């Protein structure tokens, strides 16, 4: 009697599926006592990098004027950054964006517009051309000079300034290890009160939603003024955090005694 290979393969698959189901049930119904805790840690770091997000915005009556002025301002700003020996890889510019400028209308304070004037009001009165770019400064000693120099060389909007560290990965790893230690210490103290001890680790996971870095922690910058004051930078420290969830198996006397 011959048995087809397809039949044998189907039988083996069913057996393996049954075994996996049994293993899953055992894990889900694990009767061994355990304790679940969370641990978090914070590492304060002195920043060594600054990231400036700026933009050049040009508003003119015609599209050609807006684009030409924006391009000239961008070239002036980029040229200044190169003069300050900023590595081109630390300058990231976006594509130009163009938006029409529409006339303002307030029907509450004006009588209804005549039908023949509606077409005129539906036409733009000008155009705005904008480009954004990001500069990463690896030398914070140049921050004040470059910040004020950008304003004098084409940049008319500074969207944000943030401070970070070139060793973020190392500091985040350190925070994660401290978080694990905190979780173990918490579990040990809680188990001791119940005359139990930690036996082994059942599971461990990083709480990604709590992991991160606060870039502007204690960062203060007084913007340059028209009288020539260059500004004062006080970056303070940034906060790198990590959080973990750990479950330990327990060993101890029964609480029913």
N, C-alpha and C positions, 0 to 999 in steps of 0.2 A: 504493500500500500504506500503510495507516494503522497507526501504532504507538500503543498505549494509553499514557496518561500514567502509569499505574500501573507499567508495565514500565520506562519511562524512570526513574521515581523509584527503583525497586528497583535498577537498574543503577548509578545515581549513588551510592546508599547503599553498595553493595558496593565501589565504587571508593574512596570516602572511608574506609571501614573498612580497606581494604587499605593505604592510604597511612598512616593512623594507626598501624597495626601495624608498618609499616616504620620510622616515626619512633621508636616505642617501642623497637624492636630496636636501632636505631642508638644511642639514648641508653643503653640497658642495656649495650651492648658497646662503649662509647666507648673507643678504644685510647689516647687521649692520656694522658700521665703526670699523676698528681695526687697530692696529699698531703692527708690528713684529720687535723685536730687539734681539740682542744677548748680552750676558754678559760673561766676563771671569775674573778669579782671580788667583792669584799666592800666595802661602804660602811658606815662606822660613823656613826650619826646620834643626836643627842640628842633624846629623845622630848619631845613637847609635849602628848600626850594620855594619859589613863589610862582604862582600861575596867574597871569593877568589876562582877562578876557575883555577885549576892547573892540570898538567898531568905528568906522568912518561913515558918516551920513551926510549926504549932499541933497539940498532941496533947491530946485530951480524951476523956472517957468517952462522950459523945454526939456525934452528927454535928452537931447544931445548935450546940453549944458550940464545937466545933472550927472550923466555918465562920465563926461570929460573931467569935471571937477573931482568926482569921486576917485577916478583913476589916478589923477595927479596927486591927490592927498594920500592915497595908498602908497604910491611910489615914494613920496616924501617920508612917510612913516617907516616903511621897510628900509629905505636908505639910511635913515637915522639909526635904526636897530643894527644894521650891518656895520655902521661906523662905530657903534658901541661894542662891536665884536661879539654880537649874539649869534651863535651857531644857527645857520639856516634850518637845521632839523628841529630847532626849538621854536620856530615860527610857523604856525599853521594858519593859513588864510582860507576863507570860504569863497564861494562863487558870489558874484554880485547879484543883489536882489533889487528889483525895481517895482515901485508902487505908485500909482497915480494919487494925486492930492485933490480931493473933492471939495467943492465949496461948502461952507457950513450953512445950515439952514435951520431956523427956529420958527416953526409955525405958530408958536404960542405968542410971539411978539410981533409978528408980521402978518399982513393980510394974505389971503390965498394968492398964489402965483398965477398969472395969466397963462393960458394954454400955450401962447406963442413963446413964452419965456422958459417953459419946462425943458425944452431941448438945450438951451444955453446952460441951465443949471445941471444938466446931466453930463456936461463935459468937464474934464479935469482942468484945474487951474494951474497945475504944475506937476512935477514928478520928483520922487525921492529915490535916490540910488544909495544903497548901503552895502558894506562888506564888513564882516566880522573876522577877527583873527585872535589867536591865542599865543601868548609868549610865555615861555618857561625860563625863569631866571635861576641859574645855578649858583650865582654869586649874589647873596642878599645885600652885600655892601654897596651894590650898584642900584638897589631898588629905587631909592628916592630920586637919584639922578635920571634914571630911565623913565620912571613914572612921569615926572614933570617934563622931561624932554619929549615924550610921546605927545603930550598935550600941546606942546609948542610946535610939533611937526606933523600936523595933519589929523591926529586923533581928536575927536570931539565927544566921544562917549566911552566911559570905562564901565563896563557892565558888572564886573566882579573882580575881586582879588582874593586868592586863597593861598594858604601856606601848607606845605606837606613835607615829606621826607623822602630822600632817595633810598632809604633802607626800610621802606614800609613793610616789605615781606618779613624781614627779620624781626621787626617790632611786633608784627601781628602774630608771628610764631611764638614769641615770648609771652604775649598776652594769652594765647591759647593754652600754653603750658601752665601758666598761673591759674587759669580758669579750671583746668583739670585738677590741680592741687586743691583749689578751694572747694571743689565738689567732693573730693575724697575726704577732706577735713570735716566738711559738714556731715557727710554720711557716717563717718567714724564717731563723731560726737553724738549724733542721733541714735546710732546703734548701741552705743555704750550705755545710754540711759535705759535701754531695754535689755541690758545684760547680753547683748549679742555682739558679734564681730563680723567684719567684712570677710567674705570667703573668696570671691573672685568677681570679675566684671562680667555682667550679663550683656550689656550693650552700652555704646557710647556714640553720641552724635553731636555735631556742632550746630548750635542754634544760629543759623545764617542771618536771621533777621536782626540779631543783636551785634553782629560783627561789623566793624567799620572803623572810621576815623573821623574825628571832628576837626576839619581843616582850619576853622577860624577860632579855635579855642584861645581866648585871651589875646587875640590879635588886634592891634590898634594901629591905624595909620591916619595921621592928620594930613589932609590933602594940601598940595601946594597952593599958595595964594598969588594974586596978581602982583604983589609987592616984591616978589623974588624969593619969598620963603620957600625952601625946597621940601618941606614936609619932614615928619619924624616917624620912623618905623619902629614899632615895638611888637614883634611877632609872638612873643610869649612862648607858649607850648601848645602842641596839638595832642589830642587824646586818641589813642588807639585802643580799641576794646575787643573783647572776645567773650563768648558765652557757650557753655556746653551742657548737655543733658546726659547723665550717667546713671545706669542702673546696676546695683551690686547684688550678688547673692549673699545671703546672711547665714551665719552659723551661731546657734545659741540655744538656751533652754526654752522650753515651751512656756508661754505665758499663762497657760491653763493651770499650771501647778500652784 
